[in-house]
Amino acid sequence: MSVNLITEDERGSNHLLDPSASKGQKFLRFRRPFTREVSQTLTIQNPNNEPVAFKVKTTAPKSYCVRPNSGRIGAGESVDVQVLLQAMKDDKAVVNSKDKFLVQTVAVSTDKDFSNVSSIWQHVEQTSKSSIHEQKIKVEFLPPKDSTEQPATSEVNGIASHEEEPPVYTSPAAAKFDTPLATRTAPPDATSPEAEKREPASSPPAAEQKPTPSRSIADTPSDELKSQLADAKAQIEKLRDQLADQGLRQRKIGTTEGSTSSDLQQQQHPSQSAELGVPLRIVAGLCLLSFLLAYFFF
């Protein structure tokens, strides 16, 4: 069952009053910059006398968030669907968009009035798949408001002619549309594998350096090993002899120093004793003086 699709570009005109004006190719136009989230509102109007169930699909489910992406519209009522373009790390890499949306609708009769929308679509796809009505919507990326760049369209006889025509869709199974998420997803981390895949390579990979084969011990001839071992032993013996000579020299030096110090002490003792006693001349003079005194007075 057909419904009327009204985009933001068509809002405010006579599309709500004239259903025939809503026919033809539809466009969701997102204006740069895309380094932040950009949203568009799509109005789905049900002009029929019975309720309809709708479902929105897209060729790029990871790039968009649609709320609600499915639902039920009563007779003569309408629903606003918010289409959110996820923020990009670098929007300059994306020039033109090839993304598309597919709106599927089906009448909800008495025998299809289930408790939830998922049950309705499951029943329709199993029993009456041909009753599903499809409408395609293309996506256009517009320049910023302060830019003079125009979208890639051309007019022929007053009718906008787009360079790339939408492909022919035979059925929901044949078209490569997936249901987008109803909640926003955080932009991928720069360190995650998915972000690395999206980012263009800034520099060519460094040339692979082949490791230089090292010469192992197994490759050395046995004669060379023997000669090296003999040299090492000779060097060890030489060092041992040097250490032994140094030990003997230190012992001799210690012994010589000890004897020298003892001789010096022995030489110093007589001189010190001589210096402490009475000189011999004085002793002789005193003796002579005592003898004379005794001779004359006694």
Sequence and secondary structure as in RCSB ss.txt:
>XXXX:A:sequence
MSVNLITEDERGSNHLLDPSASKGQKFLRFRRPFTREVSQTLTIQNPNNEPVAFKVKTTAPKSYCVRPNSGRIGA
GESVDVQVLLQAMKDDKAVVNSKDKFLVQTVAVSTDKDFSNVSSIWQHVEQTSKSSIHEQKIKVEFLPPKDSTEQ
PATSEVNGIASHEEEPPVYTSPAAAKFDTPLATRTAPPDATSPEAEKREPASSPPAAEQKPTPSRSIADTPSDEL
KSQLADAKAQIEKLRDQLADQGLRQRKIGTTEGSTSSDLQQQQHPSQSAELGVPLRIVAGLCLLSFLLAYFFF
>XXXX:A:secstr
   EEE TTTTTSTTTT GGGG S EEEEEES  SS EEEEEEEE  SSS EEEEEEES TTTEEEESSEEEE T
T EEEEEEEE   S GGG  S   EEEEEEEE  GGG  SSHHHHHHHHHHH GGG EEEEEEEEEE  TT    
 SEEEETTEEEESS       TTTS  B  BSS      TTSHHHHHHS  SS             GGGS HHHH
HHHHHHHHHHHHHHHHHHHHHHHHHHHHHHHHHHHHHHHHHHHHHHHHHHHS  HHHHHHHHHHHHHHHHHH 
